[in-house]
Amino acid sequence: MIAVDKISLVGYGAAICTTCSFIPQVWQVIQSRNTESISLLMYCIFVFGVFLWCVYGVVVRDLPLIMANLITLILSGLILAMKLRDTTSKVDN
Amino acid sequence: MIAVDKISLVGYGAAICTTCSFIPQVWQVIQSRNTESISLLMYCIFVFGVFLWCVYGVVVRDLPLIMANLITLILSGLILAMKLRDTTSKVDN
């Protein structure tokens, strides 16, 4: 039988990976100033979804859920902001 | 006070958004055949994290968690595969 703490470790590992995975994407977008192949629609839906996860976390009072989704919200929000900047500057030109 | 079913609705809405958000990214990558601004490292870590969420879902026997993460695993795995194809073809040239 698997111990409870080992199960929790898998859950924490999963949360850390899916949250921190956005760091290299933010870094790449800042460095390259290129968002061409990033989907605007994906990040619109994703950021809204992560915002809903934060709301859900607040309502059910789950601090790890709030924290993980708040970090993801900031990181994915940054990517969305940079994509929007590129999209609007393209429209302007 | 918010009814329990309304709280669940927020959770389901969050899960549907964060899962389905990858569909427009998969579609854009297939259509444009361009993955330049997509971070390889992001999708490596993200796919591994979602795989861990699936394992966690199986261990705690949470079917909605398994289903949502299985769909996300397939969609993000497709993006990773197309990014890897572009990366290796660049190395070949």
N, CA and C atoms of all chains as a GROMACS GRO file, in nm:
protein
  558
    1MET      N    1   0.083  -0.121   0.000
    1MET     CA    2   0.000   0.000   0.000
    1MET      C    3   0.087   0.126   0.000
    2ILE      N    4   0.042   0.228  -0.074
    2ILE     CA    5   0.119   0.352  -0.081
    2ILE      C    6   0.083   0.441   0.039
    3ALA      N    7   0.184   0.495   0.106
    3ALA     CA    8   0.161   0.583   0.221
    3ALA      C    9   0.098   0.714   0.174
    4VAL      N   10   0.018   0.776   0.265
    4VAL     CA   11  -0.054   0.899   0.231
    4VAL      C   12   0.042   1.011   0.190
    5ASP      N   13   0.156   1.022   0.262
    5ASP     CA   14   0.250   1.130   0.231
    5ASP      C   15   0.311   1.114   0.091
    6LYS      N   16   0.327   0.988   0.046
    6LYS     CA   17   0.380   0.965  -0.089
    6LYS      C   18   0.279   1.012  -0.194
    7ILE      N   19   0.150   0.987  -0.167
    7ILE     CA   20   0.044   1.032  -0.257
    7ILE      C   21   0.045   1.185  -0.265
    8SER      N   22   0.056   1.249  -0.147
    8SER     CA   23   0.060   1.396  -0.142
    8SER      C   24   0.180   1.448  -0.220
    9LEU      N   25   0.294   1.377  -0.210
    9LEU     CA   26   0.414   1.419  -0.281
    9LEU      C   27   0.389   1.423  -0.432
   10VAL      N   28   0.317   1.323  -0.485
   10VAL     CA   29   0.283   1.319  -0.628
   10VAL      C   30   0.198   1.441  -0.663
   11GLY      N   31   0.100   1.472  -0.578
   11GLY     CA   32   0.012   1.587  -0.599
   11GLY      C   33   0.089   1.719  -0.596
   12TYR      N   34   0.180   1.732  -0.497
   12TYR     CA   35   0.261   1.855  -0.488
   12TYR      C   36   0.355   1.866  -0.608
   13GLY      N   37   0.413   1.752  -0.646
   13GLY     CA   38   0.503   1.750  -0.764
   13GLY      C   39   0.428   1.794  -0.889
   14ALA      N   40   0.306   1.743  -0.905
   14ALA     CA   41   0.221   1.779  -1.019
   14ALA      C   42   0.192   1.928  -1.019
   15ALA      N   43   0.153   1.982  -0.902
   15ALA     CA   44   0.119   2.124  -0.890
   15ALA      C   45   0.240   2.213  -0.918
   16ILE      N   46   0.356   2.173  -0.866
   16ILE     CA   47   0.479   2.253  -0.887
   16ILE      C   48   0.514   2.254  -1.036
   17CYS      N   49   0.507   2.136  -1.100
   17CYS     CA   50   0.542   2.127  -1.244
   17CYS      C   51   0.447   2.212  -1.329
   18THR      N   52   0.315   2.193  -1.313
   18THR     CA   53   0.221   2.266  -1.400
   18THR      C   54   0.223   2.416  -1.373
   19THR      N   55   0.257   2.455  -1.249
   19THR     CA   56   0.266   2.598  -1.216
   19THR      C   57   0.395   2.658  -1.272
   20CYS      N   58   0.510   2.594  -1.241
   20CYS     CA   59   0.640   2.650  -1.279
   20CYS      C   60   0.669   2.637  -1.429
   21SER      N   61   0.596   2.550  -1.499
   21SER     CA   62   0.622   2.530  -1.642
   21SER      C   63   0.606   2.660  -1.722
   22PHE      N   64   0.527   2.754  -1.669
   22PHE     CA   65   0.505   2.878  -1.743
   22PHE      C   66   0.623   2.975  -1.732
   23ILE      N   67   0.713   2.952  -1.635
   23ILE     CA   68   0.830   3.040  -1.619
   23ILE      C   69   0.917   3.043  -1.746
   24PRO      N   70   0.959   2.924  -1.802
   24PRO     CA   71   1.041   2.931  -1.924
   24PRO      C   72   0.969   2.997  -2.042
   25GLN      N   73   0.834   2.984  -2.048
   25GLN     CA   74   0.759   3.050  -2.157
   25GLN      C   75   0.761   3.202  -2.141
   26VAL      N   76   0.743   3.248  -2.017
   26VAL     CA   77   0.749   3.393  -1.990
   26VAL      C   78   0.889   3.443  -2.027
   27TRP      N   79   0.992   3.371  -1.982
   27TRP     CA   80   1.131   3.408  -2.008
   27TRP      C   81   1.160   3.417  -2.158
   28GLN      N   82   1.114   3.313  -2.232
   28GLN     CA   83   1.138   3.309  -2.378
   28GLN      C   84   1.070   3.427  -2.450
   29VAL      N   85   0.948   3.459  -2.408
   29VAL     CA   86   0.873   3.568  -2.472
   29VAL      C   87   0.941   3.703  -2.442
   30ILE      N   88   0.990   3.720  -2.317
   30ILE     CA   89   1.060   3.844  -2.281
   30ILE      C   90   1.190   3.857  -2.361
   31GLN      N   91   1.265   3.746  -2.369
   31GLN     CA   92   1.395   3.748  -2.436
   31GLN      C   93   1.382   3.770  -2.587
   32SER      N   94   1.290   3.693  -2.649
   32SER     CA   95   1.279   3.694  -2.796
   32SER      C   96   1.185   3.804  -2.846
   33ARG      N   97   1.098   3.855  -2.760
   33ARG     CA   98   0.992   3.950  -2.798
   33ARG      C   99   0.911   3.895  -2.916
   34ASN      N  100   0.893   3.763  -2.916
   34ASN     CA  101   0.820   3.696  -3.024
   34ASN      C  102   0.707   3.612  -2.964
   35THR      N  103   0.582   3.642  -3.004
   35THR     CA  104   0.467   3.564  -2.954
   35THR      C  105   0.385   3.508  -3.070
   36GLU      N  106   0.445   3.507  -3.190
   36GLU     CA  107   0.370   3.474  -3.312
   36GLU      C  108   0.296   3.340  -3.305
   37SER      N  109   0.365   3.233  -3.262
   37SER     CA  110   0.300   3.101  -3.264
   37SER      C  111   0.222   3.070  -3.137
   38ILE      N  112   0.216   3.168  -3.044
   38ILE     CA  113   0.136   3.149  -2.923
   38ILE      C  114  -0.008   3.188  -2.953
   39SER      N  115  -0.102   3.102  -2.916
   39SER     CA  116  -0.244   3.126  -2.945
   39SER      C  117  -0.305   3.226  -2.846
   40LEU      N  118  -0.357   3.338  -2.902
   40LEU     CA  119  -0.424   3.439  -2.819
   40LEU      C  120  -0.546   3.379  -2.750
   41LEU      N  121  -0.624   3.302  -2.828
   41LEU     CA  122  -0.747   3.241  -2.774
   41LEU      C  123  -0.714   3.145  -2.660
   42MET      N  124  -0.605   3.067  -2.676
   42MET     CA  125  -0.566   2.974  -2.569
   42MET      C  126  -0.546   3.050  -2.438
   43TYR      N  127  -0.466   3.159  -2.442
   43TYR     CA  128  -0.434   3.230  -2.319
   43TYR      C  129  -0.554   3.308  -2.263
   44CYS      N  130  -0.646   3.354  -2.351
   44CYS     CA  131  -0.769   3.418  -2.301
   44CYS      C  132  -0.849   3.318  -2.218
   45ILE      N  133  -0.872   3.199  -2.275
   45ILE     CA  134  -0.951   3.096  -2.206
   45ILE      C  135  -0.877   3.045  -2.083
   46PHE      N  136  -0.746   3.022  -2.098
   46PHE     CA  137  -0.667   2.966  -1.988
   46PHE      C  138  -0.663   3.060  -1.867
   47VAL      N  139  -0.635   3.190  -1.893
   47VAL     CA  140  -0.629   3.288  -1.783
   47VAL      C  141  -0.764   3.297  -1.712
   48PHE      N  142  -0.873   3.296  -1.790
   48PHE     CA  143  -1.006   3.299  -1.730
   48PHE      C  144  -1.029   3.173  -1.645
   49GLY      N  145  -0.988   3.059  -1.697
   49GLY     CA  146  -1.003   2.932  -1.624
   49GLY      C  147  -0.925   2.932  -1.493
   50VAL      N  148  -0.801   2.982  -1.497
   50VAL     CA  149  -0.717   2.987  -1.377
   50VAL      C  150  -0.777   3.086  -1.275
   51PHE      N  151  -0.835   3.196  -1.326
   51PHE     CA  152  -0.904   3.290  -1.238
   51PHE      C  153  -1.021   3.220  -1.167
   52LEU      N  154  -1.095   3.138  -1.243
   52LEU     CA  155  -1.206   3.061  -1.183
   52LEU      C  156  -1.154   2.964  -1.077
   53TRP      N  157  -1.037   2.901  -1.103
   53TRP     CA  158  -0.976   2.811  -1.003
   53TRP      C  159  -0.945   2.887  -0.874
   54CYS      N  160  -0.897   3.012  -0.888
   54CYS     CA  161  -0.867   3.095  -0.771
   54CYS      C  162  -0.995   3.123  -0.691
   55VAL      N  163  -1.102   3.159  -0.765
   55VAL     CA  164  -1.232   3.186  -0.702
   55VAL      C  165  -1.279   3.060  -0.628
   56TYR      N  166  -1.267   2.945  -0.696
   56TYR     CA  167  -1.307   2.816  -0.637
   56TYR      C  168  -1.226   2.789  -0.510
   57GLY      N  169  -1.095   2.814  -0.518
   57GLY     CA  170  -1.006   2.795  -0.402
   57GLY      C  171  -1.046   2.882  -0.283
   58VAL      N  172  -1.084   3.007  -0.312
   58VAL     CA  173  -1.126   3.099  -0.206
   58VAL      C  174  -1.256   3.049  -0.143
   59VAL      N  175  -1.351   3.007  -0.228
   59VAL     CA  176  -1.482   2.962  -0.178
   59VAL      C  177  -1.469   2.836  -0.092
   60VAL      N  178  -1.387   2.739  -0.138
   60VAL     CA  179  -1.372   2.615  -0.060
   60VAL      C  180  -1.260   2.627   0.044
   61ARG      N  181  -1.197   2.746   0.052
   61ARG     CA  182  -1.091   2.778   0.150
   61ARG      C  183  -0.975   2.679   0.143
   62ASP      N  184  -0.923   2.659   0.021
   62ASP     CA  185  -0.810   2.568  -0.001
   62ASP      C  186  -0.688   2.652  -0.037
   63LEU      N  187  -0.600   2.676   0.063
   63LEU     CA  188  -0.486   2.766   0.044
   63LEU      C  189  -0.387   2.718  -0.063
   64PRO      N  190  -0.348   2.588  -0.064
   64PRO     CA  191  -0.255   2.544  -0.169
   64PRO      C  192  -0.313   2.565  -0.309
   65LEU      N  193  -0.444   2.542  -0.325
   65LEU     CA  194  -0.513   2.562  -0.454
   65LEU      C  195  -0.507   2.710  -0.494
   66ILE      N  196  -0.532   2.799  -0.397
   66ILE     CA  197  -0.528   2.944  -0.424
   66ILE      C  198  -0.386   2.985  -0.465
   67MET      N  199  -0.286   2.942  -0.385
   67MET     CA  200  -0.147   2.983  -0.409
   67MET      C  201  -0.098   2.937  -0.547
   68ALA      N  202  -0.118   2.808  -0.578
   68ALA     CA  203  -0.071   2.753  -0.705
   68ALA      C  204  -0.136   2.826  -0.822
   69ASN      N  205  -0.267   2.851  -0.811
   69ASN     CA  206  -0.338   2.915  -0.922
   69ASN      C  207  -0.310   3.064  -0.932
   70LEU      N  208  -0.277   3.126  -0.819
   70LEU     CA  209  -0.242   3.269  -0.821
   70LEU      C  210  -0.110   3.288  -0.895
   71ILE      N  211  -0.013   3.200  -0.869
   71ILE     CA  212   0.116   3.208  -0.939
   71ILE      C  213   0.095   3.182  -1.089
   72THR      N  214   0.015   3.078  -1.121
   72THR     CA  215  -0.014   3.046  -1.262
   72THR      C  216  -0.085   3.163  -1.329
   73LEU      N  217  -0.177   3.228  -1.254
   73LEU     CA  218  -0.252   3.343  -1.307
   73LEU      C  219  -0.158   3.457  -1.344
   74ILE      N  220  -0.060   3.485  -1.257
   74ILE     CA  221   0.037   3.592  -1.284
   74ILE      C  222   0.121   3.558  -1.407
   75LEU      N  223   0.175   3.434  -1.410
   75LEU     CA  224   0.263   3.394  -1.520
   75LEU      C  225   0.189   3.391  -1.654
   76SER      N  226   0.071   3.324  -1.657
   76SER     CA  227  -0.004   3.314  -1.783
   76SER      C  228  -0.062   3.451  -1.821
   77GLY      N  229  -0.093   3.534  -1.720
   77GLY     CA  230  -0.141   3.670  -1.746
   77GLY      C  231  -0.033   3.755  -1.814
   78LEU      N  232   0.094   3.734  -1.773
   78LEU     CA  233   0.206   3.806  -1.836
   78LEU      C  234   0.219   3.767  -1.984
   79ILE      N  235   0.206   3.636  -2.011
   79ILE     CA  236   0.215   3.587  -2.150
   79ILE      C  237   0.101   3.647  -2.232
   80LEU      N  238  -0.022   3.647  -2.174
   80LEU     CA  239  -0.139   3.704  -2.243
   80LEU      C  240  -0.117   3.853  -2.272
   81ALA      N  241  -0.063   3.926  -2.173
   81ALA     CA  242  -0.038   4.070  -2.190
   81ALA      C  243   0.059   4.095  -2.304
   82MET      N  244   0.165   4.013  -2.311
   82MET     CA  245   0.266   4.033  -2.416
   82MET      C  246   0.210   3.993  -2.553
   83LYS      N  247   0.126   3.891  -2.556
   83LYS     CA  248   0.059   3.851  -2.681
   83LYS      C  249  -0.036   3.963  -2.728
   84LEU      N  250  -0.112   4.019  -2.634
   84LEU     CA  251  -0.206   4.127  -2.666
   84LEU      C  252  -0.131   4.251  -2.717
   85ARG      N  253  -0.016   4.281  -2.654
   85ARG     CA  254   0.067   4.395  -2.697
   85ARG      C  255   0.109   4.375  -2.844
   86ASP      N  256   0.156   4.254  -2.877
   86ASP     CA  257   0.200   4.225  -3.014
   86ASP      C  258   0.083   4.229  -3.112
   87THR      N  259  -0.034   4.179  -3.068
   87THR     CA  260  -0.151   4.174  -3.156
   87THR      C  261  -0.200   4.315  -3.186
   88THR      N  262  -0.207   4.400  -3.082
   88THR     CA  263  -0.256   4.536  -3.104
   88THR      C  264  -0.154   4.620  -3.182
   89SER      N  265  -0.024   4.598  -3.160
   89SER     CA  266   0.077   4.675  -3.234
   89SER      C  267   0.076   4.635  -3.381
   90LYS      N  268   0.040   4.510  -3.411
   90LYS     CA  269   0.028   4.465  -3.550
   90LYS      C  270  -0.091   4.534  -3.618
   91VAL      N  271  -0.202   4.548  -3.542
   91VAL     CA  272  -0.322   4.613  -3.595
   91VAL      C  273  -0.292   4.760  -3.624
   92ASP      N  274  -0.213   4.823  -3.533
   92ASP     CA  275  -0.177   4.964  -3.547
   92ASP      C  276  -0.095   4.990  -3.673
   93ASN      N  277  -0.003   4.896  -3.707
   93ASN     CA  278   0.086   4.917  -3.822
   93ASN      C  279   0.015   4.898  -3.956
   94MET      N  280  -2.538   3.288   0.164
   94MET     CA  281  -2.445   3.174   0.147
   94MET      C  282  -2.459   3.112   0.008
   95ILE      N  283  -2.344   3.074  -0.047
   95ILE     CA  284  -2.346   3.015  -0.182
   95ILE      C  285  -2.380   2.866  -0.172
   96ALA      N  286  -2.472   2.822  -0.256
   96ALA     CA  287  -2.512   2.681  -0.255
   96ALA      C  288  -2.397   2.594  -0.307
   97VAL      N  289  -2.393   2.469  -0.259
   97VAL     CA  290  -2.285   2.378  -0.295
   97VAL      C  291  -2.278   2.356  -0.446
   98ASP      N  292  -2.394   2.345  -0.513
   98ASP     CA  293  -2.393   2.319  -0.658
   98ASP      C  294  -2.336   2.437  -0.736
   99LYS      N  295  -2.352   2.560  -0.682
   99LYS     CA  296  -2.295   2.677  -0.748
   99LYS      C  297  -2.142   2.675  -0.737
  100ILE      N  298  -2.093   2.631  -0.621
  100ILE     CA  299  -1.948   2.618  -0.601
  100ILE      C  300  -1.892   2.515  -0.699
  101SER      N  301  -1.962   2.401  -0.710
  101SER     CA  302  -1.918   2.296  -0.802
  101SER      C  303  -1.916   2.348  -0.944
  102LEU      N  304  -2.014   2.432  -0.981
  102LEU     CA  305  -2.022   2.488  -1.116
  102LEU      C  306  -1.896   2.570  -1.147
  103VAL      N  307  -1.850   2.648  -1.048
  103VAL     CA  308  -1.727   2.728  -1.066
  103VAL      C  309  -1.609   2.634  -1.091
  104GLY      N  310  -1.601   2.527  -1.013
  104GLY     CA  311  -1.494   2.427  -1.028
  104GLY      C  312  -1.498   2.360  -1.165
  105TYR      N  313  -1.618   2.320  -1.208
  105TYR     CA  314  -1.632   2.255  -1.340
  105TYR      C  315  -1.598   2.354  -1.451
  106GLY      N  316  -1.644   2.479  -1.435
  106GLY     CA  317  -1.613   2.584  -1.533
  106GLY      C  318  -1.463   2.605  -1.545
  107ALA      N  319  -1.395   2.609  -1.429
  107ALA     CA  320  -1.250   2.626  -1.426
  107ALA      C  321  -1.181   2.510  -1.498
  108ALA      N  322  -1.225   2.387  -1.468
  108ALA     CA  323  -1.164   2.267  -1.528
  108ALA      C  324  -1.186   2.264  -1.679
  109ILE      N  325  -1.308   2.298  -1.722
  109ILE     CA  326  -1.340   2.298  -1.866
  109ILE      C  327  -1.253   2.402  -1.938
  110CYS      N  328  -1.241   2.523  -1.880
  110CYS     CA  329  -1.161   2.630  -1.943
  110CYS      C  330  -1.014   2.591  -1.955
  111THR      N  331  -0.953   2.548  -1.842
  111THR     CA  332  -0.808   2.521  -1.847
  111THR      C  333  -0.779   2.397  -1.934
  112THR      N  334  -0.875   2.305  -1.945
  112THR     CA  335  -0.854   2.187  -2.030
  112THR      C  336  -0.872   2.223  -2.176
  113CYS      N  337  -0.983   2.288  -2.209
  113CYS     CA  338  -1.017   2.318  -2.350
  113CYS      C  339  -0.931   2.428  -2.410
  114SER      N  340  -0.866   2.510  -2.325
  114SER     CA  341  -0.785   2.622  -2.375
  114SER      C  342  -0.675   2.574  -2.470
  115PHE      N  343  -0.631   2.449  -2.454
  115PHE     CA  344  -0.522   2.398  -2.538
  115PHE      C  345  -0.569   2.364  -2.680
  116ILE      N  346  -0.701   2.353  -2.701
  116ILE     CA  347  -0.753   2.319  -2.835
  116ILE      C  348  -0.713   2.427  -2.938
  117PRO      N  349  -0.738   2.560  -2.912
  117PRO     CA  350  -0.697   2.660  -3.012
  117PRO      C  351  -0.546   2.663  -3.037
  118GLN      N  352  -0.465   2.627  -2.934
  118GLN     CA  353  -0.318   2.624  -2.955
  118GLN      C  354  -0.280   2.507  -3.046
  119VAL      N  355  -0.342   2.392  -3.023
  119VAL     CA  356  -0.316   2.274  -3.110
  119VAL      C  357  -0.356   2.309  -3.253
  120TRP      N  358  -0.473   2.369  -3.268
  120TRP     CA  359  -0.526   2.404  -3.400
  120TRP      C  360  -0.433   2.503  -3.472
  121GLN      N  361  -0.387   2.606  -3.397
  121GLN     CA  362  -0.299   2.707  -3.457
  121GLN      C  363  -0.166   2.646  -3.503
  122VAL      N  364  -0.111   2.556  -3.421
  122VAL     CA  365   0.017   2.493  -3.456
  122VAL      C  366   0.001   2.402  -3.579
  123ILE      N  367  -0.113   2.332  -3.587
  123ILE     CA  368  -0.138   2.244  -3.703
  123ILE      C  369  -0.155   2.329  -3.829
  124GLN      N  370  -0.232   2.438  -3.818
  124GLN     CA  371  -0.262   2.523  -3.933
  124GLN      C  372  -0.138   2.598  -3.983
  125SER      N  373  -0.063   2.659  -3.887
  125SER     CA  374   0.050   2.746  -3.925
  125SER      C  375   0.181   2.669  -3.942
  126ARG      N  376   0.187   2.548  -3.885
  126ARG     CA  377   0.312   2.470  -3.879
  126ARG      C  378   0.426   2.555  -3.823
  127ASN      N  379   0.393   2.643  -3.728
  127ASN     CA  380   0.491   2.730  -3.666
  127ASN      C  381   0.486   2.713  -3.514
  128THR      N  382   0.601   2.676  -3.455
  128THR     CA  383   0.608   2.658  -3.309
  128THR      C  384   0.722   2.742  -3.250
  129GLU      N  385   0.772   2.838  -3.328
  129GLU     CA  386   0.893   2.912  -3.292
  129GLU      C  387   0.887   2.976  -3.152
  130SER      N  388   0.777   3.047  -3.123
  130SER     CA  389   0.772   3.119  -2.995
  130SER      C  390   0.716   3.035  -2.880
  131ILE      N  391   0.688   2.907  -2.909
  131ILE     CA  392   0.642   2.817  -2.802
  131ILE      C  393   0.765   2.759  -2.732
  132SER      N  394   0.765   2.762  -2.598
  132SER     CA  395   0.880   2.716  -2.520
  132SER      C  396   0.880   2.563  -2.508
  133LEU      N  397   0.990   2.501  -2.558
  133LEU     CA  398   1.005   2.355  -2.548
  133LEU      C  399   1.009   2.312  -2.401
  134LEU      N  400   1.085   2.388  -2.320
  134LEU     CA  401   1.099   2.355  -2.178
  134LEU      C  402   0.965   2.363  -2.106
  135MET      N  403   0.882   2.465  -2.141
  135MET     CA  404   0.751   2.477  -2.079
  135MET      C  405   0.670   2.349  -2.101
  136TYR      N  406   0.664   2.304  -2.228
  136TYR     CA  407   0.579   2.188  -2.257
  136TYR      C  408   0.637   2.058  -2.202
  137CYS      N  409   0.772   2.048  -2.190
  137CYS     CA  410   0.833   1.930  -2.128
  137CYS      C  411   0.788   1.920  -1.982
  138ILE      N  412   0.800   2.033  -1.909
  138ILE     CA  413   0.764   2.034  -1.766
  138ILE      C  414   0.612   2.019  -1.750
  139PHE      N  415   0.536   2.089  -1.836
  139PHE     CA  416   0.390   2.087  -1.824
  139PHE      C  417   0.333   1.946  -1.848
  140VAL      N  418   0.380   1.882  -1.956
  140VAL     CA  419   0.330   1.746  -1.989
  140VAL      C  420   0.364   1.650  -1.875
  141PHE      N  421   0.485   1.661  -1.820
  141PHE     CA  422   0.523   1.575  -1.706
  141PHE      C  423   0.433   1.603  -1.585
  142GLY      N  424   0.405   1.731  -1.560
  142GLY     CA  425   0.318   1.770  -1.448
  142GLY      C  426   0.177   1.716  -1.465
  143VAL      N  427   0.123   1.725  -1.587
  143VAL     CA  428  -0.013   1.675  -1.612
  143VAL      C  429  -0.016   1.522  -1.599
  144PHE      N  430   0.094   1.457  -1.641
  144PHE     CA  431   0.104   1.312  -1.624
  144PHE      C  432   0.099   1.277  -1.474
  145LEU      N  433   0.170   1.357  -1.391
  145LEU     CA  434   0.168   1.335  -1.246
  145LEU      C  435   0.027   1.356  -1.190
  146TRP      N  436  -0.047   1.458  -1.244
  146TRP     CA  437  -0.186   1.479  -1.201
  146TRP      C  438  -0.271   1.356  -1.233
  147CYS      N  439  -0.248   1.293  -1.348
  147CYS     CA  440  -0.322   1.171  -1.386
  147CYS      C  441  -0.292   1.060  -1.286
  148VAL      N  442  -0.162   1.043  -1.254
  148VAL     CA  443  -0.120   0.940  -1.157
  148VAL      C  444  -0.189   0.966  -1.023
  149TYR      N  445  -0.186   1.095  -0.979
  149TYR     CA  446  -0.249   1.135  -0.853
  149TYR      C  447  -0.398   1.103  -0.856
  150GLY      N  448  -0.464   1.134  -0.969
  150GLY     CA  449  -0.607   1.106  -0.986
  150GLY      C  450  -0.639   0.958  -0.974
  151VAL      N  451  -0.551   0.874  -1.033
  151VAL     CA  452  -0.571   0.728  -1.026
  151VAL      C  453  -0.555   0.680  -0.882
  152VAL      N  454  -0.450   0.731  -0.812
  152VAL     CA  455  -0.423   0.687  -0.675
  152VAL      C  456  -0.536   0.727  -0.581
  153VAL      N  457  -0.588   0.850  -0.595
  153VAL     CA  458  -0.695   0.895  -0.504
  153VAL      C  459  -0.834   0.861  -0.562
  154ARG      N  460  -0.836   0.792  -0.676
  154ARG     CA  461  -0.959   0.746  -0.743
  154ARG      C  462  -1.059   0.859  -0.768
  155ASP      N  463  -1.008   0.965  -0.831
  155ASP     CA  464  -1.092   1.082  -0.862
  155ASP      C  465  -1.112   1.088  -1.013
  156LEU      N  466  -1.228   1.038  -1.061
  156LEU     CA  467  -1.252   1.025  -1.205
  156LEU      C  468  -1.251   1.160  -1.279
  157PRO      N  469  -1.320   1.267  -1.227
  157PRO     CA  470  -1.314   1.395  -1.299
  157PRO      C  471  -1.171   1.447  -1.314
  158LEU      N  472  -1.088   1.429  -1.209
  158LEU     CA  473  -0.947   1.472  -1.212
  158LEU      C  474  -0.871   1.394  -1.320
  159ILE      N  475  -0.895   1.262  -1.327
  159ILE     CA  476  -0.828   1.178  -1.428
  159ILE      C  477  -0.871   1.223  -1.568
  160MET      N  478  -1.002   1.238  -1.590
  160MET     CA  479  -1.055   1.271  -1.723
  160MET      C  480  -1.001   1.406  -1.773
  161ALA      N  481  -1.012   1.511  -1.687
  161ALA     CA  482  -0.966   1.645  -1.726
  161ALA      C  483  -0.818   1.644  -1.761
  162ASN      N  484  -0.738   1.574  -1.678
  162ASN     CA  485  -0.593   1.574  -1.701
  162ASN      C  486  -0.553   1.485  -1.817
  163LEU      N  487  -0.632   1.381  -1.844
  163LEU     CA  488  -0.604   1.293  -1.958
  163LEU      C  489  -0.622   1.370  -2.089
  164ILE      N  490  -0.730   1.451  -2.095
  164ILE     CA  491  -0.754   1.533  -2.215
  164ILE      C  492  -0.643   1.638  -2.230
  165THR      N  493  -0.608   1.703  -2.117
  165THR     CA  494  -0.499   1.803  -2.121
  165THR      C  495  -0.367   1.738  -2.162
  166LEU      N  496  -0.344   1.614  -2.114
  166LEU     CA  497  -0.221   1.541  -2.147
  166LEU      C  498  -0.212   1.516  -2.298
  167ILE      N  499  -0.324   1.477  -2.358
  167ILE     CA  500  -0.327   1.450  -2.503
  167ILE      C  501  -0.300   1.580  -2.581
  168LEU      N  502  -0.371   1.688  -2.543
  168LEU     CA  503  -0.359   1.815  -2.615
  168LEU      C  504  -0.220   1.876  -2.600
  169SER      N  505  -0.170   1.883  -2.476
  169SER     CA  506  -0.036   1.942  -2.455
  169SER      C  507   0.072   1.850  -2.510
  170GLY      N  508   0.047   1.719  -2.508
  170GLY     CA  509   0.141   1.622  -2.566
  170GLY      C  510   0.154   1.642  -2.717
  171LEU      N  511   0.042   1.675  -2.784
  171LEU     CA  512   0.043   1.702  -2.928
  171LEU      C  513   0.128   1.825  -2.958
  172ILE      N  514   0.112   1.932  -2.875
  172ILE     CA  515   0.190   2.055  -2.894
  172ILE      C  516   0.338   2.025  -2.874
  173LEU      N  517   0.369   1.946  -2.769
  173LEU     CA  518   0.509   1.909  -2.742
  173LEU      C  519   0.568   1.830  -2.859
  174ALA      N  520   0.488   1.736  -2.913
  174ALA     CA  521   0.535   1.653  -3.024
  174ALA      C  522   0.568   1.740  -3.146
  175MET      N  523   0.481   1.838  -3.175
  175MET     CA  524   0.503   1.925  -3.291
  175MET      C  525   0.622   2.019  -3.268
  176LYS      N  526   0.641   2.063  -3.144
  176LYS     CA  527   0.757   2.146  -3.110
  176LYS      C  528   0.886   2.064  -3.125
  177LEU      N  529   0.883   1.940  -3.077
  177LEU     CA  530   1.000   1.852  -3.087
  177LEU      C  531   1.034   1.822  -3.233
  178ARG      N  532   0.932   1.802  -3.316
  178ARG     CA  533   0.951   1.775  -3.460
  178ARG      C  534   1.024   1.894  -3.524
  179ASP      N  535   0.977   2.017  -3.492
  179ASP     CA  536   1.040   2.139  -3.546
  179ASP      C  537   1.182   2.157  -3.495
  180THR      N  538   1.203   2.125  -3.366
  180THR     CA  539   1.336   2.142  -3.306
  180THR      C  540   1.435   2.045  -3.368
  181THR      N  541   1.394   1.918  -3.385
  181THR     CA  542   1.486   1.818  -3.441
  181THR      C  543   1.510   1.844  -3.590
  182SER      N  544   1.407   1.890  -3.662
  182SER     CA  545   1.425   1.918  -3.806
  182SER      C  546   1.519   2.037  -3.826
  183LYS      N  547   1.520   2.131  -3.729
  183LYS     CA  548   1.612   2.245  -3.737
  183LYS      C  549   1.756   2.198  -3.714
  184VAL      N  550   1.772   2.101  -3.622
  184VAL     CA  551   1.905   2.046  -3.591
  184VAL      C  552   1.958   1.971  -3.714
  185ASP      N  553   1.867   1.900  -3.784
  185ASP     CA  554   1.904   1.822  -3.903
  185ASP      C  555   1.954   1.911  -4.016
  186ASN      N  556   1.890   2.031  -4.031
  186ASN     CA  557   1.926   2.119  -4.144
  186ASN      C  558   2.059   2.194  -4.120
   0.00000   0.00000   0.00000
